[in-house]
C-alpha cells in the first residue's frame, strides 16, 4: 500500500489541469439558466396563476391546488424547450444526501402510441417507497407509504435531462422523514417571531425572510490519492497517518497563488453553479496544509 501511494503521488504531480471552456455569454446572461425562477414563471404561466404562485412564495399565502395543472403545464413547456425528458421529486431524506426517482414525460395515448404529459397531480404529490429510508424509529420499515410534496418556495431546476422539483418527504402519518420539512417549520417560526419584533418599529412589516450566507472551506484530493486511502473511501475522513509538520500556521499558503488544477476546478464549479442560480463570488487558498 505504501508503494502504491508513492506511485500515485508521482502520477498526480504529472497531471495537468483540465481545460474548462468559458461560456460565450457573460455570467449575468446565463445566471439561473436552468432554474424555473420568477422570470420564467412570468413567461410561461397565465397572469392569474403567476400572481397566486408568487403570493404563496413571497407571503406564505395558501396555494389553491386548482392551479397545479396550469403550473405543471408551464413548467413542462419550459423544461421540454430546454431538452428535458424526465422529471423527479427531489428531496433530502435522513441519509445525509438527496434522493430522486426519475420518470419520463410520457404516457400511453390509448391508440398504441405515446404522448408527453405532466399534470398537476404529478407535480404536487407522489408516493415513493419509504420503507428503505431512515425514519427515526417512528414506524416499522415494512410500512412503506411515504409522500413527497411539492415545495413552491424552492424553484424547480434542471440537471442534465431531468427537471428536479424540490419537495418535502413525510410519512403517511404526517411526521417529517427529511431535513426540508423541519427547515420550513423553523423558517416559519423565525418569520413569526421576527415580524412581531419588527412591528414595534414598523407596523407595516408582514414577512421576514431568513437568508443563508454560504461560506465553506473544502479539501481537493486527487482521485488516485483518494482511492489509495481506505479511510477516506469508507469514512470521508483521515484516520491514518500523522499530523502535518505545520497546520494552521501556513501563512504563506493562505491567500497564496491558486494551483492550476484547483483553479480549473473552481472555474468549472462556478460556471455550473451560476447556471443553477447559485451566486459564487470568491476564490482563495485556505491556511490548512496543502
Secondary structure, 3 states (H helix, E strand, C coil): CHHHHHHHHHHHHHCCCCCCCCCCCCHHHHCCCCECCHHHHHHHCCHHHHHHHHHHHHHCCCCCHHHHHHHHHHHHHHHHHCCCCEEEEEECECCCCCECCCEECCEECCCCCEECCCCHHHHHEECCECCCCCCCCCCCCCCCEEEEEECCCCCCEEECCEEEEEEEEEECCCCECECHHHHHHHHHHHHHHHHHHHCCCCCCCCCCCCCCCCCCCCCCCCHHHHHCCHHHHHHCCCCCCCCCCCCCCCCCCCCCCCCHHHHHHHHHHHHHHHHCCCCCCCCCCCCCCC
